[in-house]
Amino acid sequence: SWIAGRKNWQKNLGDKIALLPPASRTVWMHCASLGEFEQGRNLLELIKRRQPETRIVLTFYSPSGYEMRKNYPLADIVSYLPLDTPSNSREFLGIIKPQLAIFIKYEFWYNIIAGLSRRKIPLVLVSATFRKDQIFFKWYGGLFRDMLSRVSYIFVQDQNSEHLLVRYGFGNAEIASDTRIDRVAEITYEAKSNPVLEDFCAGQKAVIGGSLYEAECQMLAEIMLKGGVPDKIIIAPHIIDEEYVNRLFQLFPEGSIIRYSQYDTGQNNDYQLLIMDNMGLLSTAYKYGKWALIGGGFGKSIHNTLEPAAFGLPVVFGPNYHKFKEAHELLASGGAYTFKSSGDLNQIIVQLNDPHTLEISGQASSGYIQQRKGGTEQVYQFLLRYIAENAKTSVNES
């Protein structure tokens, strides 16, 4: 998909633009993948809502982002970012002719950034985070520092990132709350009722397993076998293919588990655990949650903790969370818990079975979200100077 999606990209992109009406200005937003898109989505939608005459070009690096959002209606064009070569950079920027470029969080492509700089097109980095162990701050990271010096402005998520940039001579940064927070806060209002989940929960609040891996599922199964999880449980696995779901079924007691796709409402409901063998319903499931167990903490990294927090759920995750400032801050606030073993997880379950502890932790997690809303508006107000009526026309290369 990565290769096929980039074939004939010049013609495909040019043909798409030819079909559009003239635009007063073009804003280009680039996201590595789906997660970064969700981070920048509210900003994109705010620009389109308040500046409807602005043409929005949305690009992705990975197929996982492009395939999921290639028909996203609020972008005028959705495309792959071409391979980062000097000629591709010239052609790409010459075709889309942006007056402003917005990169979300991580993406740094030398030839694209150099091309923007030569054309004097402002580049704004949004929701970035920096750590001292990154290549920008190594003795051999000169090329990456050069790229960073070409960025017009940087919105970072935390004070540590800002201080690190200032230490290395980058004074063009300010702190703005993660724009994902505005998005997850909106999701709580958009979540629809689900007859299957309502029937399964039968008036109870369920434990929600978000993007769980086998490691977390094995620990849950071990605790269940000892009678340690009395609640209803809804699991959204991080993979939903047939083989993986069948492996999960083998972990849990026979007769206790059923697939979402096979669940009949109105029938005798003796199941304790429901497997969500479909995509796109996890945020709906959080609406029915008591607390959330987030997957990935025994793998590369934990998955999204902000979404369950927005629903006021205490958040529980494994030990590999250290790259995520929201995980640290949720732990410090009392809205999250971390564990390294099934014994640790069982102790957390016992704690959260206490109604007072559950209520206090839920208030802490929802309070974390409410206190940090507004990053999108802050960034948008800054961007107005670039998307106003007198925005500069891009300067063509000689």
C-alpha positions in Angstrom: 0.0 0.0 0.0 2.9 2.4 0.8 4.4 1.8 -2.6 1.2 1.5 -4.7 -0.3 4.6 -3.1 2.6 6.7 -4.4 2.6 5.6 -8.0 1.9 8.4 -10.4 1.4 10.8 -7.5 2.2 13.9 -9.5 -0.6 13.2 -12.0 -3.0 12.0 -9.4 -2.4 15.1 -7.2 -2.6 17.5 -10.2 -5.8 15.9 -11.4 -7.4 16.3 -8.0 -6.4 20.0 -7.8 -7.7 20.6 -11.3 -11.2 19.6 -10.3 -11.3 22.1 -7.4 -12.6 25.6 -7.6 -10.1 28.4 -7.1 -9.0 29.0 -3.5 -8.0 32.2 -1.8 -5.3 30.3 0.1 -4.0 26.8 0.7 -3.1 25.3 4.1 -1.2 22.0 4.0 -1.4 19.7 7.1 0.9 16.7 7.2 0.4 13.8 9.7 2.6 10.7 9.9 -0.3 8.4 10.6 -3.8 8.1 12.1 -2.8 9.0 15.6 -1.2 12.3 14.5 -4.3 13.0 12.4 -6.5 12.8 15.5 -4.1 15.1 17.1 -4.4 17.7 14.4 -8.0 17.1 13.4 -9.6 19.7 15.6 -7.2 22.4 14.3 -8.0 21.4 10.7 -11.7 21.5 11.3 -11.5 24.8 13.1 -9.6 26.4 10.2 -12.2 25.0 7.7 -15.1 26.1 9.8 -13.9 29.7 10.3 -12.1 30.0 7.0 -14.3 28.0 4.6 -12.6 29.5 1.6 -9.3 28.0 2.6 -8.2 24.9 0.6 -7.0 22.1 2.9 -4.5 19.6 1.7 -4.0 16.7 4.1 -1.1 14.3 3.6 0.0 11.1 5.3 3.2 9.2 5.4 1.7 5.8 6.4 -1.0 3.7 4.8 -2.7 3.2 8.2 -3.5 6.9 8.2 -4.2 7.4 4.5 -6.4 4.4 4.1 -8.6 5.3 7.1 -8.9 9.0 6.1 -8.6 9.1 2.3 -12.3 10.2 2.1 -12.2 12.6 5.0 -14.8 15.3 3.9 -13.3 18.4 5.5 -10.0 18.2 3.5 -10.2 19.3 -0.1 -7.4 16.8 -1.0 -6.1 13.8 0.9 -2.8 12.3 -0.4 0.3 10.4 0.5 3.4 12.5 1.1 5.8 11.6 -1.7 9.2 10.1 -1.0 11.5 12.9 0.3 13.8 13.7 -2.6 14.8 17.1 -3.9 12.9 16.6 -7.2 9.8 15.3 -5.4 9.9 18.3 -3.0 10.0 20.8 -5.9 7.2 19.1 -7.7 5.0 18.5 -4.7 5.2 22.1 -3.4 4.8 23.4 -7.0 1.6 21.5 -7.4 -0.1 22.3 -4.1 1.3 25.8 -3.7 0.6 26.2 0.1 0.7 29.5 1.9 1.2 27.7 5.2 2.4 24.2 6.2 1.4 22.5 9.5 3.3 19.4 10.6 1.8 17.4 13.5 4.2 16.3 16.3 7.0 14.3 14.8 7.6 14.6 11.0 10.9 15.9 9.8 11.7 15.5 6.1 14.9 17.3 5.0 14.1 18.1 1.3 10.5 19.0 2.0 11.5 21.4 4.9 14.3 22.9 2.8 11.8 23.4 -0.1 9.4 25.2 2.2 12.2 27.4 3.5 13.4 28.3 0.0 9.9 29.3 -1.0 9.4 31.3 2.3 6.4 29.2 3.2 5.8 29.3 7.0 6.1 25.9 8.7 4.5 25.4 12.1 5.0 22.3 14.2 2.1 21.5 16.4 1.8 19.3 19.6 5.5 18.5 19.6 7.4 17.0 22.4 11.2 16.9 22.8 13.5 14.8 25.0 17.2 15.2 25.5 17.9 11.7 24.2 16.6 12.6 20.7 18.9 13.1 17.7 18.3 16.8 17.6 20.4 17.2 20.7 23.2 14.8 20.0 26.7 16.0 18.9 26.1 14.3 15.5 22.6 15.7 15.1 23.5 18.8 13.1 21.4 17.9 10.1 18.3 17.6 12.3 19.1 20.8 14.2 19.3 22.5 10.7 15.8 21.2 9.9 14.5 22.4 13.2 16.0 25.9 12.5 13.9 26.1 9.4 10.6 25.6 11.3 8.9 29.0 11.7 7.2 28.3 15.0 6.9 25.3 17.4 4.0 24.5 19.7 5.3 22.1 22.4 3.2 20.2 24.9 5.3 20.8 28.0 7.8 23.0 29.7 10.6 20.5 29.5 10.4 20.6 25.7 10.4 24.4 25.7 13.4 24.6 28.0 15.3 22.0 25.9 14.7 24.0 22.8 15.8 27.3 24.4 18.9 25.6 25.7 19.9 24.7 22.2 19.1 28.1 20.8 15.6 27.7 19.5 13.5 30.6 20.9 10.6 30.2 18.5 8.5 28.0 20.7 5.6 28.2 23.2 3.6 25.8 25.3 0.1 24.8 24.1 -1.9 21.9 25.5 -2.0 18.8 23.3 -4.6 19.4 20.6 -5.8 15.8 21.1 -7.3 16.9 24.4 -9.9 19.1 22.6 -10.7 16.2 20.3 -11.2 13.6 23.0 -13.4 16.1 25.0 -15.6 16.4 21.9 -15.8 12.7 21.5 -17.6 12.4 24.9 -20.4 14.5 23.5 -20.5 12.6 20.2 -20.6 9.1 21.7 -23.9 7.4 20.7 -25.9 4.8 22.5 -25.2 1.2 21.5 -27.9 -1.4 22.0 -25.5 -4.4 22.2 -23.3 -2.8 24.8 -26.3 -1.6 26.8 -27.8 -5.1 26.8 -24.5 -6.7 27.7 -23.8 -4.3 30.6 -27.4 -4.8 31.9 -27.3 -1.6 34.0 -23.7 -2.2 35.3 -20.6 -0.3 34.5 -18.0 -2.4 32.7 -14.3 -2.6 32.8 -13.1 -1.5 29.3 -10.0 -3.0 27.8 -8.7 -0.6 25.1 -6.4 -1.9 22.5 -5.4 -4.9 24.6 -2.5 -7.2 23.8 -2.3 -10.8 24.9 -0.1 -9.9 27.9 -2.9 -7.8 29.5 -5.5 -10.4 28.5 -3.6 -13.2 30.1 -3.3 -11.3 33.3 -7.1 -10.5 33.3 -7.8 -14.2 32.6 -5.6 -15.3 35.5 -7.4 -12.9 37.9 -10.9 -13.9 36.5 -10.1 -17.6 37.2 -9.6 -16.7 40.8 -12.8 -14.7 41.0 -11.0 -11.4 41.2 -12.9 -9.5 38.4 -16.6 -9.5 39.3 -17.4 -6.8 36.7 -18.6 -7.1 33.2 -15.6 -6.7 30.8 -15.5 -5.3 27.3 -12.3 -5.9 25.4 -11.3 -4.1 22.2 -8.2 -6.0 21.0 -5.4 -4.2 19.3 -5.7 -6.7 16.4 -9.1 -8.1 15.3 -8.2 -10.8 12.8 -9.7 -14.3 13.3 -6.5 -16.0 14.6 -5.9 -13.4 17.2 -9.4 -13.3 18.5 -9.5 -17.1 18.7 -6.4 -17.0 20.8 -8.1 -14.6 23.2 -11.0 -16.9 23.5 -8.8 -19.7 24.6 -7.5 -17.6 27.5 -10.8 -17.2 29.3 -13.2 -19.7 30.9 -15.5 -21.4 28.5 -19.0 -19.9 28.3 -17.9 -16.6 29.9 -17.0 -14.9 26.6 -18.8 -13.9 23.4 -18.0 -11.8 20.3 -19.7 -8.5 19.7 -20.6 -9.7 16.2 -22.4 -12.8 17.6 -24.2 -11.1 20.5 -28.1 -11.2 20.4 -29.8 -8.5 22.4 -32.8 -9.6 24.5 -31.4 -13.1 25.1 -30.3 -14.6 28.4 -27.1 -12.7 29.2 -24.8 -14.8 31.3 -21.6 -13.7 29.6 -19.0 -11.8 31.6 -16.8 -10.7 28.8 -17.5 -9.3 25.3 -14.8 -9.1 22.6 -15.2 -6.2 20.2 -14.3 -7.9 16.9 -14.9 -4.8 14.9 -13.4 -1.3 14.4 -14.4 2.1 15.5 -16.5 1.5 18.6 -14.0 1.8 21.3 -14.9 5.4 22.1 -18.6 4.3 22.3 -17.6 1.6 24.7 -15.9 4.0 27.1 -19.4 5.5 27.6 -20.3 2.3 29.4 -17.1 2.1 31.4 -16.2 1.8 35.1 -12.5 2.0 34.6 -10.2 1.4 31.6 -7.3 -1.0 31.1 -5.1 0.2 28.3 -2.9 -2.1 26.2 0.6 -1.9 25.0 2.4 -1.4 28.3 4.2 -4.7 28.0 5.1 -4.0 24.3 6.5 -1.0 22.5 4.3 1.6 24.3 0.9 2.2 25.7 -2.1 3.2 23.6 -4.5 6.2 24.0 -5.1 7.1 27.6 -6.7 10.5 27.0 -9.9 9.1 25.5 -11.0 7.1 28.5 -9.9 9.9 30.8 -12.2 12.2 28.9 -15.1 9.9 29.9 -14.1 10.2 33.5 -12.6 6.7 33.8 -9.6 5.8 35.9 -6.9 4.6 33.6 -4.7 1.5 34.2 -1.7 0.5 32.1 1.5 -1.5 32.1 5.1 -0.3 32.7 6.1 1.0 29.3 4.5 4.4 29.5 7.5 6.7 30.1 7.5 8.5 26.7 4.0 9.8 27.3 3.7 12.9 29.5 -0.1 12.5 29.8 0.5 9.1 31.5 2.9 10.6 34.0 0.6 13.5 34.7 -2.5 11.2 35.1 -0.5 9.0 37.5 0.5 12.1 39.5 -3.1 13.4 39.6 -4.5 10.0 40.9 -6.4 9.4 37.7 -4.2 6.5 36.6 -2.5 3.4 37.9 0.3 1.3 36.6 1.2 -2.4 37.1 4.0 -4.8 36.3 2.4 -8.2 37.1 -1.0 -9.8 37.5 -0.6 -9.4 41.2 -0.2 -5.7 40.8 -3.2 -5.5 38.6 -5.3 -7.5 41.1 -4.4 -5.0 43.8 -5.5 -2.1 41.6 -8.8 -3.9 40.8 -9.4 -4.3 44.6 -8.7 -0.6 45.0 -11.1 0.4 42.2 -13.8 -1.9 43.6 -14.1 0.7 46.4 -16.7 3.2 45.2 -15.0 6.1 46.9 -11.6 5.4 45.4 -13.3 4.9 42.0 -15.1 8.2 42.2 -12.0 10.2 43.3 -9.9 8.6 40.6 -12.5 9.2 37.9 -12.8 12.9 39.0 -9.0 13.2 38.7 -8.9 11.8 35.2 -11.8 13.9 33.9 -10.4 17.0 35.7 -7.1 16.4 33.9 -8.9 16.8 30.5 -11.0 19.7 31.5 -8.0 21.7 32.8 -6.1 21.3 29.6 -8.6 22.1 26.9 -8.0 25.1 24.7 -4.8 24.2 22.9 -6.5 24.2 19.5 -7.9 27.7 19.9 -4.4 29.0 21.0 -2.7 27.5 18.0 -5.5 28.8 15.6 -5.2 32.3 16.9 -1.5 32.3 16.2 -2.1 30.9 12.7 -4.5 33.7 11.8 -1.5 35.8 10.7 -0.7 33.3 8.0 -4.2 32.5 6.8 -5.7 36.1 6.9 -6.6 38.0 3.8 -3.1 39.3 3.3 -1.4 36.0 3.5 1.7 35.9 1.3 1.7 34.1 -1.9 4.2 31.3 -2.0 7.5 32.4 -3.6 8.5 30.2 -6.5 12.0 28.8 -6.8 14.1 30.4 -9.4 
